[in-house]
Amino acid sequence: MNVHECVKFISDSVDRSSDELKSREDWFVLWESIVELSLFVDFIIDYDLQKQKQSAQKKREI
């Protein structure tokens, strides 16, 4: 599942009432989507921090 699909699935699931999310599989897929999305956000944050460290290191070298 890509990020767009994760966000869409989560928002669609939130729109439904909890009565409609009765099966364990629905809850599992919802949870899996949230986890995948959070991992992607962590990746972006780590990538950004690495870029900031690299640019700070280059500035020190100059």
C-alpha distances in whole Angstrom, upper triangle without the diagonal:
4,7,8,6,6,10,11,10,12,14,15,15,18,20,20,23,23,25,22,19,22,20,19,16,15,16,14,10,12,13,10,8,11,11,8,9,13,12,11,14,16,16,17,20,21,21,23,25,26,26,29,31,31,33,35,36,37,39,41,41,43
4,6,5,6,9,10,11,12,14,15,16,18,20,21,24,24,27,24,22,24,23,22,19,18,18,17,13,14,15,12,9,12,12,8,9,12,12,9,12,15,14,14,17,19,18,20,23,23,24,26,28,28,30,32,33,34,36,38,39,40
4,5,5,6,9,10,11,12,14,15,17,18,20,23,23,26,24,21,24,23,22,20,18,18,17,14,13,14,12,9,10,11,8,6,10,10,8,10,13,12,12,15,17,16,18,21,22,22,24,26,27,28,30,32,32,34,36,37,38
4,5,5,6,9,10,11,12,14,15,17,19,22,23,25,22,21,24,23,23,20,18,19,18,15,14,15,14,10,12,14,11,9,13,14,11,13,16,16,15,18,20,19,20,23,24,24,26,29,29,30,32,34,35,36,38,40,40
4,6,5,6,8,10,10,12,14,15,17,20,20,23,20,18,21,20,20,17,15,16,15,12,11,13,12,8,11,13,10,10,13,14,13,14,18,17,17,20,22,22,23,26,27,27,29,32,32,33,35,37,38,39,41,43,44
4,5,5,6,9,10,10,12,14,16,18,18,21,19,16,19,19,18,15,13,13,13,10,8,10,9,5,7,9,7,6,10,11,10,12,15,15,16,18,20,20,22,24,25,26,28,30,31,32,34,36,37,38,40,41,43
4,6,5,6,8,10,11,12,14,17,18,21,19,17,20,20,20,18,15,15,15,12,10,12,11,8,8,11,10,7,11,13,11,12,15,16,16,18,20,21,21,24,26,26,27,30,31,32,33,35,36,38,40,41,42
4,5,5,6,8,10,11,13,16,17,19,17,16,19,19,19,17,14,15,16,12,11,13,13,9,11,14,13,11,14,16,15,16,19,20,19,21,24,24,25,27,29,29,31,33,34,35,37,39,40,41,43,45,45
4,6,5,6,9,10,11,14,14,17,14,12,16,15,16,13,10,11,12,9,7,10,10,7,9,12,12,11,14,16,15,17,19,20,21,23,25,25,26,29,30,31,33,35,36,37,39,40,41,43,45,46,47
4,5,5,6,9,10,13,13,16,14,12,15,16,15,14,11,10,12,9,6,9,10,7,7,11,11,10,12,15,15,15,18,19,19,21,24,24,25,27,29,30,31,33,35,36,37,39,40,42,44,45,46
4,5,5,6,9,12,13,16,14,13,17,18,18,17,13,13,15,13,10,12,14,11,10,14,14,12,15,18,17,17,20,21,21,22,25,26,26,29,31,31,32,35,36,37,38,40,42,42,45,46,47
4,5,5,7,10,12,14,11,11,15,16,17,15,12,12,15,12,10,13,14,12,13,16,16,15,17,20,19,20,23,24,24,26,28,29,30,32,34,34,36,38,39,40,42,44,45,46,48,50,51
4,5,5,8,9,11,9,8,11,12,13,12,9,9,12,10,7,10,12,11,11,15,15,14,17,19,20,20,23,24,25,26,28,29,30,32,34,35,36,38,40,41,42,44,45,47,48,50,51
4,5,7,8,11,10,10,13,15,16,15,12,11,14,13,9,12,14,12,12,15,17,15,17,20,20,20,22,25,24,25,28,29,30,32,34,35,35,38,39,40,41,44,45,46,48,50,51
4,7,9,11,10,11,14,16,18,17,14,14,17,15,12,15,17,15,15,19,20,18,20,23,23,23,26,27,27,28,31,32,32,34,37,37,38,40,42,42,44,46,47,48,50,52,53
4,6,8,6,8,11,13,15,15,11,12,15,14,12,15,17,16,16,20,21,20,21,24,25,25,27,29,29,31,33,34,35,37,39,40,41,43,45,45,47,49,50,51,53,55,56
4,5,6,7,10,13,15,16,12,12,16,16,13,16,19,18,18,21,22,22,23,26,27,27,29,31,31,32,35,36,37,38,41,42,42,45,47,47,48,51,52,53,55,57,58
4,5,5,7,10,12,13,10,10,14,14,12,14,17,17,16,19,21,21,22,25,26,26,28,30,31,32,34,36,36,38,40,41,42,44,46,47,48,50,52,53,54,56,58
4,5,6,9,12,14,11,11,15,16,14,16,19,19,20,22,24,24,25,28,29,30,31,34,34,35,38,39,40,41,44,45,46,48,49,51,52,54,55,56,58,60,61
4,6,8,11,12,9,10,14,14,13,15,18,17,18,21,22,23,24,27,28,28,30,32,33,34,36,38,39,40,42,43,45,47,48,49,51,53,54,55,57,59,60
4,6,8,9,6,7,10,10,9,12,14,14,15,18,19,20,21,24,25,25,27,29,30,32,33,35,36,38,40,41,42,44,45,47,48,50,51,53,54,56,57
4,6,9,7,8,11,12,12,14,16,17,18,20,22,22,24,26,27,28,30,32,33,34,36,38,39,40,42,44,45,46,48,49,51,52,54,55,57,58,60
4,5,5,7,9,10,11,13,14,16,17,19,20,22,23,25,26,28,29,31,32,34,35,37,38,40,41,43,44,46,47,49,50,51,53,55,56,58,59
4,5,5,6,9,10,10,12,14,15,16,18,20,21,22,24,26,27,28,30,31,33,34,36,37,39,41,42,43,45,47,48,49,51,52,54,55,57
4,5,5,6,8,10,10,12,14,15,16,18,20,21,22,24,25,27,29,30,31,33,35,36,37,39,41,42,43,45,46,48,49,51,52,54,56
4,5,5,6,9,10,11,12,14,15,17,18,20,21,23,24,26,27,29,30,32,33,35,36,38,39,41,42,44,45,47,48,50,51,53,55
4,6,5,6,8,10,11,12,14,15,16,18,20,21,22,24,26,27,28,30,32,33,35,36,38,39,41,42,43,45,47,48,49,51,53
4,5,5,6,9,10,10,12,14,15,16,18,20,21,22,24,26,27,28,30,31,33,35,36,37,39,41,42,43,45,47,48,49,51
4,5,5,6,9,10,10,12,14,15,16,18,20,21,23,24,26,27,29,30,31,33,35,36,37,39,41,42,43,45,47,48,50
4,5,5,6,9,10,11,12,14,16,17,18,20,21,23,24,26,27,29,30,32,33,35,36,38,39,41,42,44,45,47,49
4,5,5,6,9,10,11,12,14,15,16,18,20,21,22,24,26,27,29,30,32,33,35,36,37,39,41,42,43,45,47
4,5,5,6,9,10,11,12,14,15,16,19,20,21,22,24,26,27,29,30,32,33,35,36,37,39,41,42,43,45
4,5,5,6,9,10,11,12,14,15,17,18,20,21,23,24,26,27,29,30,32,33,35,36,38,39,41,42,44
4,6,5,6,9,10,11,12,14,15,17,18,20,21,23,24,26,27,29,30,32,33,35,36,38,39,41,43
4,5,5,6,9,10,10,12,14,15,16,18,20,21,22,24,26,27,29,30,31,33,35,36,37,39,41
4,5,5,6,9,10,11,13,14,15,16,18,20,21,23,24,26,27,29,30,32,33,35,36,38,39
4,5,5,6,9,10,11,12,14,15,17,19,20,21,23,24,26,27,29,30,32,33,35,36,38
4,5,5,6,9,10,11,12,14,15,16,18,20,21,23,24,26,27,28,30,32,33,35,37
4,5,5,6,9,10,10,12,14,15,16,18,20,21,22,24,26,27,29,30,32,33,35
4,5,5,6,9,10,10,12,14,15,17,18,20,21,23,24,26,27,29,30,32,33
4,5,5,6,9,10,11,12,14,15,17,18,20,21,23,24,26,27,29,30,32
4,5,5,6,9,10,11,12,14,15,16,18,20,21,22,24,26,27,29,31
4,5,5,6,9,10,11,12,14,15,16,18,20,21,23,24,26,27,29
4,5,5,6,9,10,11,12,14,15,17,18,20,21,23,24,26,27
4,5,5,6,9,10,11,12,14,15,16,18,20,21,23,25,26
4,5,5,6,9,10,11,12,14,15,16,18,20,21,23,25
4,5,5,6,9,10,11,12,14,15,17,19,20,21,23
4,5,5,6,9,10,11,12,14,15,17,19,20,21
4,5,5,6,9,10,11,12,14,15,17,18,20
4,5,5,6,9,10,10,12,14,15,17,19
4,5,5,6,9,10,11,12,14,15,17
4,5,5,6,9,10,11,12,14,16
4,6,5,6,9,10,11,12,15
4,5,5,6,9,10,11,13
4,5,5,6,9,10,11
4,5,5,6,9,10
4,5,5,6,9
4,5,5,6
4,5,5
4,5
4
